[in-house]
Amino acid sequence: MAGTTRSTWIEAWGGDLVPSDAARRSAERAATRSRSVRYYGREATARRVSQPEPEISYSKALPELKVVSRRRPHWGAVVIALVFACVLLGVCIVAPMLVSAATTEVESAIGELEAQQQELAATASALSAQVSALSSPERVAEQAIQLGLVPAQSVHYLQADSGTAAAEGDTAVAGR
């Protein structure tokens, strides 16, 4: 065997060997790992599948292009915007005027009510003074004399619990 090289001898020796199930699984894992490293490693880039662009054939003639110098305004939108601006301006002017008018009305009503309150207070004061003058003891005594009444000579009090009468100077009326 000296004439044969060592690699051919090893190939001849290993040629009749059958790999086990574990060896096959290990080889499959190694192959899968090397594929994933290639795919997820540095070489992995997003590639777009290039398709040849189809040729476009026009069956009818294209319309002739025109140069437009300026755009026509949309009058409907312009009118709506102007109307909205006028309404908004009117609301901004009219609303404060209405608030001011309502405030003036309320202040006027408050002033009238305060004046009426002062009048009523003066009337009540005058009536109270009249009542005081009419109910004074001197006036009541004067009216009683005009009616023919005279002051009492002696005053007697009736006791409700005993049913007896007691004179004004009596000590039994001490509870009064």
C-alpha positions as CSV (number, residue, x, y, z in Angstrom):
1,M,0.0,0.0,0.0
2,A,2.9,2.2,-0.2
3,G,2.0,3.4,-3.7
4,T,-1.4,4.6,-2.8
5,T,-1.9,7.9,-1.2
6,R,-3.2,8.2,2.2
7,S,-6.4,10.0,1.2
8,T,-7.4,7.3,-1.3
9,W,-6.8,4.7,1.4
10,I,-9.1,6.6,3.9
11,E,-11.7,6.9,1.2
12,A,-11.6,3.2,0.4
13,W,-11.8,2.4,4.1
14,G,-14.7,4.8,4.8
15,G,-16.6,3.9,1.6
16,D,-18.4,0.9,3.1
17,L,-19.4,2.7,6.3
18,V,-23.1,3.6,6.9
19,P,-23.7,6.7,9.0
20,S,-25.9,6.3,12.0
21,D,-29.2,8.2,12.7
22,A,-27.4,10.6,15.1
23,A,-24.8,11.4,12.5
24,R,-27.4,12.2,9.9
25,R,-29.3,14.5,12.3
26,S,-26.1,16.2,13.2
27,A,-25.2,16.7,9.6
28,E,-28.7,18.2,8.9
29,R,-28.4,20.6,11.8
30,A,-25.0,21.7,10.6
31,A,-26.3,22.3,7.1
32,T,-29.4,24.2,8.4
33,R,-27.2,26.4,10.6
34,S,-24.9,27.3,7.8
35,R,-27.9,28.2,5.6
36,S,-29.4,30.4,8.3
37,V,-26.1,32.1,9.0
38,R,-25.8,32.9,5.4
39,Y,-29.4,34.2,5.2
40,Y,-29.5,36.1,8.5
41,G,-25.8,37.1,8.6
42,R,-24.1,39.9,6.8
43,E,-25.1,38.8,3.4
44,A,-28.8,39.1,4.1
45,T,-30.2,42.0,2.2
46,A,-33.7,42.8,1.0
47,R,-33.8,42.2,-2.7
48,R,-36.6,43.0,-5.0
49,V,-37.3,40.6,-7.7
50,S,-36.7,42.5,-10.9
51,Q,-39.2,41.9,-13.5
52,P,-38.8,43.3,-16.9
53,E,-41.0,46.3,-17.5
54,P,-43.7,45.4,-20.0
55,E,-43.8,47.5,-23.1
56,I,-46.8,49.7,-23.3
57,S,-48.5,49.9,-26.6
58,Y,-50.9,52.7,-27.2
59,S,-53.6,51.9,-29.5
60,K,-54.9,55.4,-29.9
61,A,-53.1,58.7,-30.2
62,L,-52.4,60.7,-27.0
63,P,-54.1,64.0,-26.6
64,E,-52.2,67.1,-27.3
65,L,-50.9,68.8,-24.1
66,K,-51.7,72.4,-23.3
67,V,-49.8,74.8,-21.1
68,V,-52.0,76.3,-18.4
69,S,-50.7,79.7,-17.2
70,R,-52.9,80.0,-14.1
71,R,-55.5,78.1,-12.1
72,R,-59.1,79.3,-12.2
73,P,-60.5,80.0,-8.8
74,H,-63.4,78.0,-7.4
75,W,-66.0,80.7,-7.1
76,G,-68.3,78.5,-4.9
77,A,-65.6,78.0,-2.3
78,V,-64.7,81.7,-2.4
79,V,-68.3,82.8,-1.9
80,I,-68.8,80.3,1.0
81,A,-65.6,81.6,2.7
82,L,-66.8,85.2,2.3
83,V,-70.2,84.5,3.6
84,F,-68.7,82.6,6.6
85,A,-66.3,85.5,7.3
86,C,-69.2,88.0,7.2
87,V,-71.4,85.9,9.5
88,L,-68.5,85.5,11.9
89,L,-67.8,89.3,11.8
90,G,-71.4,90.0,12.4
91,V,-71.6,87.7,15.3
92,C,-68.5,89.2,16.8
93,I,-70.0,92.7,16.6
94,V,-73.7,92.0,17.4
95,A,-73.1,89.6,20.3
96,P,-71.3,92.1,22.5
97,M,-74.0,94.8,21.7
98,L,-76.8,92.4,22.7
99,V,-74.9,91.5,25.9
100,S,-74.4,95.2,26.6
101,A,-78.1,96.0,26.0
102,A,-79.2,93.2,28.3
103,T,-76.9,94.4,31.0
104,T,-78.2,97.9,30.7
105,E,-81.8,96.6,31.0
106,V,-80.9,94.6,34.1
107,E,-79.2,97.6,35.7
108,S,-82.2,99.8,34.9
109,A,-84.5,97.3,36.5
110,I,-82.3,97.0,39.6
111,G,-82.3,100.8,39.9
112,E,-86.1,101.0,39.7
113,L,-86.4,98.2,42.3
114,E,-84.0,99.9,44.7
115,A,-86.0,103.2,44.4
116,Q,-89.2,101.3,45.0
117,Q,-87.6,99.6,48.0
118,Q,-86.5,103.0,49.4
119,E,-90.1,104.3,49.0
120,L,-91.5,101.3,50.7
121,A,-89.0,101.6,53.6
122,A,-90.0,105.3,54.0
123,T,-93.7,104.4,54.0
124,A,-93.1,101.6,56.5
125,S,-91.1,104.0,58.8
126,A,-93.9,106.6,58.6
127,L,-96.5,103.9,59.4
128,S,-94.4,102.6,62.3
129,A,-94.2,106.2,63.7
130,Q,-98.0,106.5,63.4
131,V,-98.5,103.3,65.2
132,S,-96.1,104.3,68.0
133,A,-97.9,107.7,68.3
134,L,-101.4,106.1,68.4
135,S,-100.4,103.5,70.9
136,S,-98.7,105.8,73.4
137,P,-100.0,105.5,77.0
138,E,-101.0,109.2,77.2
139,R,-103.1,109.0,74.0
140,V,-104.8,105.8,75.2
141,A,-105.6,107.4,78.5
142,E,-107.0,110.5,76.7
143,Q,-109.2,108.4,74.5
144,A,-110.4,106.4,77.5
145,I,-111.5,109.6,79.3
146,Q,-113.3,110.8,76.1
147,L,-115.2,107.6,76.1
148,G,-116.2,108.1,79.7
149,L,-113.8,105.5,81.3
150,V,-112.0,106.3,84.5
151,P,-108.9,104.8,86.0
152,A,-109.5,101.8,88.4
153,Q,-109.5,102.5,92.1
154,S,-108.2,99.1,93.1
155,V,-107.0,96.1,91.1
156,H,-107.8,92.5,92.0
157,Y,-106.3,89.4,90.6
158,L,-107.9,86.0,90.4
159,Q,-105.8,83.0,91.2
160,A,-106.8,80.1,89.0
161,D,-105.5,77.3,91.2
162,S,-107.3,78.4,94.4
163,G,-110.2,80.4,92.9
164,T,-109.7,83.3,95.3
165,A,-109.2,87.0,94.6
166,A,-106.2,88.9,95.8
167,A,-105.7,92.6,96.1
168,E,-102.8,94.4,94.4
169,G,-100.9,95.0,97.6
170,D,-101.4,91.5,98.9
171,T,-98.4,89.3,99.5
172,A,-100.1,86.3,97.9
173,V,-99.5,87.9,94.4
174,A,-95.8,87.6,94.9
175,G,-95.4,85.3,91.9
176,R,-96.2,88.1,89.6
